[in-house]
């Protein structure tokens, strides 16, 4: 039986003790639309690390968060997936009318956060998922300042080269030594999201790591114990 100590600690550190699900209700039907959200790397990493803290950067409607949270529940983890997103969509969702239709809006403002929260509640996984509604840079600074260090990191946010590189360089120092980073949208052939794959390859070429592996369309690698920050 999970005692929830990690969740209580994170609520105190990040939410000043106030549970974001308290009093939450939703009239929206569950919507787990996503892509590549049940990838084997996600569940295998939960099995490997039995983690206390998992961070997903770029959440959308939460399908992959829920994949990891279910596995944590089923394997008895005392842990939480911290879901980091602005829930405003990305550039492609604003530029492509077909994709824009995937974002419910109220008076022109995206309502994705409430879709995500509703999905978590519908799955009964509030004990394993906490939202952190910030952009990647600010969320990383908050966790760094509060000394919250994940052992598993799933990066699935922006898709342009500069943004992917920034996310990898920003979050890697926070990952615990021996921890796993999973990057979404990776394709070694560069046929799918070439900018993402190139950013990941360039990052790992200059960064000590172990156990690189890739399957369509994610890759994973482990942070070496001997990793040290690059001197400024």
N, C-alpha and C positions, 0 to 999 in steps of 0.2 A: 504493500500500500504506500503510495507516494505521500510524503508528509507536507510537501509544498513549501519547504523552507527557502528554496531558491526563489520562488515566485514572491514570497513575502519580502525577501531581501531586496529584490528588484523593484517592487512597488515602493518600498521605502526610499530607495536610492533615486529612482527616476520619476516617480509619480507622487512623491511626498505622502505615501501611504494611501492615496485615493485610487480605488480600483476603477479603471475606465469602463468596465462593464456594468458597474453598479447603476441600476435604473435604466439600462439600455433596452430599448424595444425597437423593432423594425417591422415595417409593413411590406418590405421587399421580399420577393421570393428568393430562395438561395440561388446563386449564380456562380458556379465554379468554372466558368469559361477561362481557359488558359492554354498553355502550350508546353509540352514536355514536363508536366508538373508531377508525374509519378515516376520519374527516372530512378533507376536502380541505385545510382550513386547517392541519392538522398537517404534512402532507407539503410543502405549499407554503411553510410557514415554514422548514422544513429547507432547501429549495432556495434560498430567499431569503438566509438568513443563513449557511449552511454552518457551523453553530455549533460552538463548543468546549464550552460548558456550556449544557445545557437543564435546567430544573427543572419537574417536574410535582408539583403539590400536590394530593393526593387521588388515589390510584393504584388502589385496589381490587385486581383480579387482574392488572392490568398490560397490558391490551389496547392502550390508546392509547400507553403507554410503548413497547411493542414496535413499533407503527406508526411512531413517530418513529425508534426505534433502527434498524429495517430500512432506512429511508431514509438515515440517516447512514452505515450500512455500504455501501449501494449507491452512494452519491455520494462515498465516500471521505473522509468527515469524520474528523478526529482530534478526537473529542469524546465526550461522555458525557451520557446522560440521568440526572439525579439524581432518584430516585423517593422522594418524601416522603409518608409515611403512618404511622399507628400500626398499621394492619392489624387494627383492632378492630371495624370497621364504624361506621356512623353511627346517629343516633337512630332513623331510620326502620327500620333493620334490626333493632333491638331491640324496636321497638313493633309491627311487623307480622310475625305468625308466618310468613307465606309468604316474606317477605324474609329472615327469620332463618334459614330453611332453606338459603339460599345461602351461609351461612358454616359451613364445617367446624369442628368443635370437638373439643377433647380435654379431658376433665374440666371442661367448661364454658368453657374458654378458647379464643378464636378462633385458627384456624390459617391465616389468610389469608396471612400473611407467607411461609409455606412453599409455599402454592399459587403465589404470585407468583414466588418464587425458582425453583420447578420449571418454571414457564412460560418464564422467561428462559433457563434452561439447555436446555429442550427446543427452543427456537428457536436456540440457539447464539449468543446475543447478550450473553454476559457481558462482552465487551470494550466494550460500548456502554451498559451499564446498571449503575448502582450504587444500592443501596437506602440510604435514610436513615430508619430507623424511629423517627421522632419526630413529635410533633404540630407543626402549622404554626408556632406561635409559637417553639418551641424550635429547630426546624430553621432558621428564618429567622435567629435569633440566632447559631447556629453558623456559618452561611454568611457572615453579616455579619462576625463575628469573625475568620473565616479568609480574608476578602476574596475570596470566591467569588461572582462576579457573572454571572448568566446573561444571554444575549442573547435567549433564548426562554423564556417562562414560560407554562405551561398550568395554570390554576386550575380544579380539579374536586373540591373537598372538600365541606364542609357546604353545606346549602341554605337555611338560615334567613338572614334579612336581615342580622342583626348579624354572624354568622360570615362571610358573604360579604364584607361591607364590611370587616371586620377583615383578612381575607386580602388583599384588594386594597390596602388602605392599608399593610399590613405589608410586602408583597413588592414593590410598585411602586418604592420607593426603591432596592431592590437590583438592579432590572433596568437593564441598560446603556442609556444614551441611544441612541436609534435602534432599540432592541430591540422585540420583539413580545410582547404579552400576549394570550393566547387564553383566553376564559372559556367554560366548558362550561355547558350547560343554559340558554342565553340564548334568549329568544323575544320578539321585539319586540311581539307581540300580547298578551303577558302571560297566555297561556292555559296555558303549561307553566312550572312553577316561577316563578310571579309574583314571589316574594321574591328570587330570584336576579337576574332581569331588572331589577327595580326597583333593587336594590343596585348593579348594574353601571351603569345609566343615571345614578343619582345620583352615583356616583363619577366617571364621565367628564364629567359636567356641571361639576364643580368642579376638574377635573384637566387641565392642558394635554396634548393628545395629537393624533395625526394618523391619517389613513387608516382611520377606523372602517368596518367592514364586518360584515355579519351574514348567515348562512345557517342554516337549521334544523340543529342547535340549538346553535350556537356563535357567538360574535362575536370579533373581533380588532381591536386598535388598536396604534399605535406610540407609544412614548415620545418626546416631543419633546426635541430636543437642548437646548432652553432651560429644561427643567423644573428647578425648584429646590425643596428642601424648604420646607414652610410654617414660618415662624419660630414658635417656641414662646413 
